[in-house]
Structure formats: structure tokens, C-alpha cells
Amino acid sequence: MDVDSGVIIGMDPHKRSATIEVLDRAERILGGARFTTDTAGYREMLTAGRAWPRRVWAVEGAGGIGKHLAQRLVADGEQVLDVPAKLSARARVFSAGQGRKTDVTDAHSIALVALRTPVLRRVEVDAENVALRLLVDRRDELGVARSQLINRIHKLLLELLPGGAKVFLTAPQAKALLATVRPRDIVGRTRRSLAAEKIAELAVIDKKIKAAKKELTELITATGSGLLQLNGIGPSGAARLLGDVGDIARFPTKAHFASWNGTAPIDASSGDNNRHRLSRSGNRRINRVLHIMAIVQMRHDTEGRAYYRRKLAAGKTSMEAIRCLERRLSDVVYRQMVADAQATTSLAEPEEGIVDDVAEVPPAEVLLTGPGGQAGAAAGSSATGSDPGAGSSEKSLPGPATSIVATRRRSRKIPVGTRP
């Protein structure tokens, strides 16, 4: 974002208040204040910010706690950048004041990050992704409620029937089992009444889940996404990917995407000891989608199962082999989302001397990156399809990730992600 002649307005957002600080290009403080987030307070803040003709708002957590303010600013025609909380926390540690955390220092750190970081994500209104997130969140809530109901029904049936019921129980099956019970004592009748009530609730939830699945499928199909074609990705998983990832162009390479979703191992080398450890960071909801995808492929006769078995034969433990599979599936999902973005984006005409068609670049050059980048799959690997192919497990290595494709994007000045 070009702020050479303008200002950055850093914002530390909260539910009922927001603190802003205005910095120029030389990092001089031009102003700042605290506002409420109700209608009157927001209008006062917007008026104060518009005192500077050229301005960019930098909001911490524009996809989380700052979402309500970021979206209101975008709707009012303002330019807004999303500042990750990790970056502002690092800036605050090295600031004056011994790293004390206050709203004012937070706003200052957020503005500094926006000035010094040229690759921050620009916030945009995306109605489709917002709708998908809302629906998939609702679907997850229904799934949790169903699991809780099933557990309570199991507990009651165990007390009413010798041996209880099977693990995977549907509402009709539970109703049929309950019909065989005719307790005569008051405790038994009470249990049976409660069980009947919960079975009726289970039937209602199952209908809601079925309706939510249908609605999600229709929305995903309308986007033109091919995620549902991948083995192990259902409507909920595809909606979660589309809703949480948003624009896949914000990830320059598959290594960045894997690091973001937590499937890439973390370098933990020291001296001559070269090793990687499990990453427990990243987007855990996307990580769960990839884990479910891996489990589904392992349960069926797929390349995923074959890949998993090869890792076991190579000496990996069961969990290590699953993590390797999840890492490969992350690349599969990334490629599919990039292909979907290409299908809906009109590409500019190639400049002279710059390769425009990926087919014109040797496969090894396209897939292999520079120092510290991501090791690509072999040209004959089936990892580009719905199942991972053979080959070594890919790991994100330390250092900046560069690639021929990324370099071409920069040279053409087109949005990252419009090329494979």
C-alpha cells in the first residue's frame, strides 16, 4: 500500500471501544484518540480519520476481534489493512516503555507494522465467504449438539437395556430400541421419558444437519470451486476452506499455505543436529479439515492410503505418517484452490520476454523453489490430483521462499495467485 504522501491510522480494536494513532511515513505521531464503537463513536472516529486526505487504516485482527470495525470502514469506502496480532506484539516488545501493553502502545505498534510491512492483506468485502463461514459455523454447532445428545441417549439406554446400544446410533434405531423397554418403576419410566425426549431432539437436529449440508453444497457449487471433487472433502470441509482461506492469492506458495494451516513441520535444528518438529500453531480449523481428509483417504483404497503405508515401511510411526500425508494433502488443496482462482480470473497479456504459460516452463523449474523454499513434487507425481503421489515428505525450510512463478508475478505486477 502506497503511503508515501499519506498516513497510517493504527487501530487497537475492542468490542466496545477502539484506540487509534496516526503516523506519517517518517513514523512521527500526528494524533490519536479513543472512541466508542457504537454508531456515534464510530462516526466520530471516521470523521477524525478523514482529516487526512490520503490515509490507510491498519486494524489488528481484521478477521477476528477487529472484524466489525474493519468491515464498517471498508463499507464506507476506506482502505483497510489487516495486521496480525503476532506482528504487532513483536513490534511492541522492541518499542520504548519496556514492552508494556496498553491500548495506546498497541495502536502505535499496529501502525508501525503497517508502515514497515509491504505484504499485509487488504481487507475487502466478500459476501460469499462470509455466508459460507456463518453456515459452516452453524453446521459445526449442530454437530457438537448431536454428539452431546448421542452421549446422553447412550447413557440412558445403558441404564434401560442390558449392554446398551451400539456406538453409531441413529434416531430411528434409538427409537426402535426404546420401544422394547417397558419399565414399571418410577425411575425407569422417568429414564424412558427423558430418552424419548432426547431421541426426538436428535431427529430434529439430523434434519437441520441435512438441510445445512444441502445449503452448503449449493453455495459451494455456485462458487465454481472444485474442492468437492477431492477425495475426503465434503461440503463442511470445502466451506471451511473457502470461508477461512478467502483469497488464495495471499499465499505466494504452497509452503506458505502449509505453514499457515499448521501442516508444515517447524525447523528445530541446532548445530549438527538437523531435525524438524510438529507445528502446533496455524489455523486449527483448516488443520482439522486436512486431518479428516487424511483419515478418509486412509480408510479407502486410495493413493493416500498407499502413501501412508510407504511412510510406515520407511520407519515412520503411525502419527508421523499421518502428518506426512496431511502435508501432502495441503499441497493438493492449495493446487485446487489456485486452479479455481485461475478459472475465475482473466489473465493479463504477457509482457515480452516473460513466460506466460506454465506449460512453457520445465516442470522441475516450476515446482522447485529457491533456497529455503518448498521442495516440489516430481513431474510424474499424482499429487496434482485428488490423492497424493509417491515421493518424500515435503517440509518448509528456514529462509525466504522464492520461486520462478513468484518472481514472474512480481515482474508483471499482477496480483499474486493468478498464476499456478
KOLMI-349434 format. One record per residue (C-alpha): x, y, z. Coordinates in steps of 0.1 Angstrom, whole numbers, padded with zeros to 4 digits, always signed. Layout:
BEGIN
XYZ/...
***
This chain:
BEGIN
+0000+0000+0000/+0014+0034-0011/+0016+0057+0019/+0045+0079+0008/+0024+0111+0010/-0002+0099+0033/-0007+0085+0068/-0013+0052+0085/-0040+0051+0112/-0033+0022+0135/-0062+0008+0154/-0064-0013+0185/-0100-0027+0184/-0121-0040+0212/-0158-0049+0214/-0170-0015+0228/-0140+0008+0221/-0112+0014+0197/-0079+0034+0201/-0063+0049+0171/-0029+0065+0164/-0019+0084+0133/+0017+0081+0119/+0033+0096+0088/+0059+0080+0066/+0087+0092+0090/+0069+0075+0119/+0060+0108+0135/+0029+0107+0157/+0003+0131+0142/-0026+0123+0165/-0046+0097+0183/-0077+0092+0204/-0100+0066+0219/-0136+0062+0206/-0166+0040+0214/-0178+0016+0188/-0214+0025+0188/-0229+0045+0159/-0219+0079+0173/-0184+0069+0184/-0177+0052+0150/-0188+0083+0132/-0165+0105+0153/-0136+0082+0146/-0143+0082+0109/-0145+0120+0108/-0112+0122+0127/-0095+0098+0103/-0108+0117+0072/-0090+0148+0084/-0061+0133+0064/-0069+0131+0027/-0045+0102+0020/-0049+0076+0047/-0048+0039+0052/-0064+0022+0082/-0044-0007+0099/-0067-0028+0120/-0053-0056+0143/-0072-0088+0138/-0094-0076+0110/-0107-0112+0107/-0113-0116+0144/-0120-0090+0172/-0115-0061+0147/-0137-0075+0121/-0168-0055+0129/-0148-0022+0126/-0128-0032+0096/-0159-0042+0076/-0177-0010+0086/-0147+0010+0073/-0145-0009+0041/-0182-0004+0036/-0176+0034+0039/-0150+0033+0012/-0119+0033+0034/-0087+0014+0026/-0080-0011+0054/-0051-0034+0061/-0052-0065+0083/-0024-0065+0109/-0018-0100+0125/-0016-0098+0163/+0018-0116+0163/+0034-0089+0142/+0021-0061+0164/+0032-0080+0195/+0067-0083+0182/+0068-0046+0174/+0056-0037+0209/+0084-0057+0225/+0111-0036+0208/+0093-0003+0215/+0100+0022+0243/+0082+0017+0275/+0096-0017+0284/+0070-0036+0263/+0041-0025+0284/+0008-0034+0268/-0017-0006+0267/-0043+0004+0241/-0021+0034+0231/+0011+0013+0227/-0009-0013+0208/-0022+0012+0183/+0013+0026+0179/+0027-0009+0172/+0000-0017+0148/+0007+0015+0128/+0044+0007+0128/+0038-0028+0114/+0017-0014+0087/+0044+0011+0077/+0072-0014+0077/+0054-0045+0062/+0046-0042+0025/+0027-0075+0022/-0002-0071+0046/-0036-0083+0034/-0060-0057+0023/-0095-0061+0038/-0123-0065+0013/-0160-0072+0015/-0166-0108+0004/-0202-0117+0009/-0199-0153-0004/-0171-0163+0020/-0188-0146+0050/-0220-0165+0042/-0200-0198+0040/-0183-0191+0073/-0216-0184+0090/-0232-0216+0076/-0203-0239+0084/-0201-0225+0119/-0237-0233+0123/-0231-0268+0109/-0203-0274+0134/-0225-0262+0162/-0252-0288+0151/-0225-0315+0150/-0214-0307+0186/-0250-0307+0198/-0257-0340+0181/-0226-0356+0198/-0238-0344+0232/-0273-0357+0226/-0260-0391+0214/-0238-0394+0246/-0268-0387+0268/-0290-0411+0249/-0263-0438+0252/-0262-0432+0290/-0299-0436+0294/-0302-0466+0272/-0274-0483+0291/-0294-0480+0322/-0326-0492+0305/-0312-0520+0283/-0286-0547+0292/-0254-0538+0272/-0268-0505+0260/-0268-0496+0223/-0242-0496+0195/-0218-0467+0191/-0231-0453+0159/-0267-0448+0167/-0294-0430+0146/-0327-0416+0158/-0348-0444+0142/-0326-0471+0157/-0327-0455+0192/-0365-0451+0189/-0368-0488+0180/-0347-0499+0209/-0367-0477+0233/-0399-0492+0221/-0388-0526+0235/-0385-0512+0270/-0415-0511+0294/-0402-0502+0329/-0427-0503+0358/-0408-0484+0385/-0408-0446+0386/-0371-0443+0380/-0373-0465+0348/-0403-0446+0335/-0385-0413+0341/-0354-0425+0322/-0376-0438+0293/-0394-0404+0291/-0361-0385+0291/-0347-0408+0264/-0378-0404+0242/-0374-0366+0245/-0338-0366+0236/-0344-0390+0206/-0370-0366+0193/-0344-0338+0196/-0319-0359+0178/-0343-0364+0149/-0348-0326+0147/-0310-0320+0147/-0305-0346+0120/-0330-0328+0098/-0312-0295+0104/-0278-0311+0096/-0292-0325+0063/-0307-0291+0054/-0274-0273+0062/-0254-0298+0041/-0277-0292+0011/-0274-0254+0015/-0236-0256+0018/-0234-0278-0013/-0255-0253-0033/-0234-0224-0022/-0201-0242-0030/-0213-0253-0064/-0223-0217-0071/-0187-0205-0065/-0174-0229-0091/-0150-0245-0067/-0136-0280-0074/-0129-0288-0037/-0158-0312-0035/-0141-0333-0062/-0112-0340-0038/-0113-0373-0020/-0121-0367+0016/-0135-0332+0013/-0172-0328+0020/-0195-0298+0020/-0184-0287+0055/-0147-0291+0047/-0150-0272+0014/-0170-0244+0030/-0145-0241+0059/-0116-0239+0034/-0133-0213+0012/-0145-0193+0042/-0113-0192+0062/-0088-0191+0034/-0107-0165+0014/-0084-0153-0014/-0058-0180-0020/-0036-0153-0037/-0024-0142-0002/-0003-0173-0001/+0026-0170-0026/+0035-0207-0025/+0022-0240-0012/+0048-0238+0016/+0032-0206+0029/-0002-0222+0029/+0011-0253+0047/+0028-0231+0073/-0005-0211+0078/-0026-0243+0083/+0000-0259+0106/+0008-0290+0085/+0044-0278+0077/+0069-0290+0103/+0090-0264+0122/+0127-0263+0118/+0143-0272+0152/+0179-0277+0141/+0208-0269+0163/+0245-0272+0153/+0250-0305+0135/+0216-0318+0147/+0192-0312+0118/+0156-0320+0127/+0120-0307+0124/+0093-0309+0149/+0055-0308+0148/+0039-0274+0144/+0011-0268+0169/+0003-0233+0155/-0016-0224+0124/-0053-0224+0116/-0066-0254+0136/-0099-0255+0118/-0082-0259+0085/-0058-0283+0101/-0088-0304+0112/-0102-0304+0077/-0069-0318+0063/-0068-0344+0091/-0103-0356+0083/-0093-0357+0046/-0063-0379+0055/-0083-0403+0077/-0110-0407+0049/-0083-0415+0023/-0066-0440+0047/-0099-0458+0052/-0104-0464+0014/-0082-0478-0014/-0066-0445-0024/-0032-0432-0032/-0034-0416+0002/-0035-0450+0019/-0006-0462-0003/+0014-0431+0006/+0006-0437+0043/+0018-0473+0041/+0050-0463+0023/+0058-0440+0052/+0052-0467+0077/+0075-0490+0057/+0101-0463+0058/+0102-0464+0096/+0077-0436+0104/+0053-0441+0133/+0016-0440+0127/+0012-0404+0137/+0043-0393+0118/+0029-0410+0087/-0004-0393+0091/+0013-0359+0094/+0033-0365+0062/+0000-0374+0045/-0016-0342+0058/+0013-0322+0045/+0009-0336+0010/-0029-0331+0011/-0023-0295+0020/-0005-0291-0014/-0034-0309-0031/-0059-0284-0017/-0036-0255-0025/-0033-0265-0061/-0071-0270-0064/-0078-0236-0050/-0052-0219-0072/-0068-0237-0102/-0102-0224-0091/-0089-0189-0088/-0074-0191-0123/-0106-0203-0138/-0125-0172-0125/-0097-0146-0132/-0090-0131-0166/-0052-0130-0170/-0034-0100-0185/-0015-0103-0218/+0021-0115-0212/+0049-0090-0215/+0078-0095-0239/+0104-0119-0226/+0082-0132-0197/+0068-0167-0197/+0030-0166-0196/+0021-0203-0199/+0032-0227-0171/+0034-0254-0198/+0063-0235-0213/+0083-0238-0182/+0100-0271-0174/+0081-0289-0146/+0111-0290-0123/+0116-0253-0126/+0080-0245-0118/+0077-0269-0089/+0112-0264-0073/+0119-0232-0054/+0150-0214-0045/+0170-0215-0012/+0148-0221+0018/+0117-0226-0004/+0094-0256-0008/+0105-0288-0024/+0080-0296-0052/+0066-0330-0062/+0082-0348-0091/+0069-0342-0126/+0052-0376-0127/+0037-0374-0093/+0000-0378-0089/+0000-0352-0061/-0016-0328-0085/-0047-0349-0085/-0072-0356-0057/-0047-0380-0040/-0011-0375-0030/+0015-0393-0051/+0047-0410-0042/+0078-0392-0031/+0094-0378+0000/+0075-0357+0025/+0078-0320+0018/+0089-0297+0045/+0090-0260+0048/+0126-0250+0053/+0140-0219+0070/+0147-0188+0050/+0128-0168+0024/+0107-0188-0001/+0113-0177-0037/+0102-0193-0069/+0102-0187-0106/+0064-0183-0105/+0065-0158-0077/+0093-0138-0094/+0072-0137-0126/+0043-0123-0106/+0064-0095-0092/+0079-0086-0126/+0045-0084-0142/+0029-0065-0113/-0002-0087-0113/-0019-0100-0081/-0002-0129-0065/-0022-0161-0070/-0033-0155-0106/-0007-0179-0117/-0001-0216-0105/
***
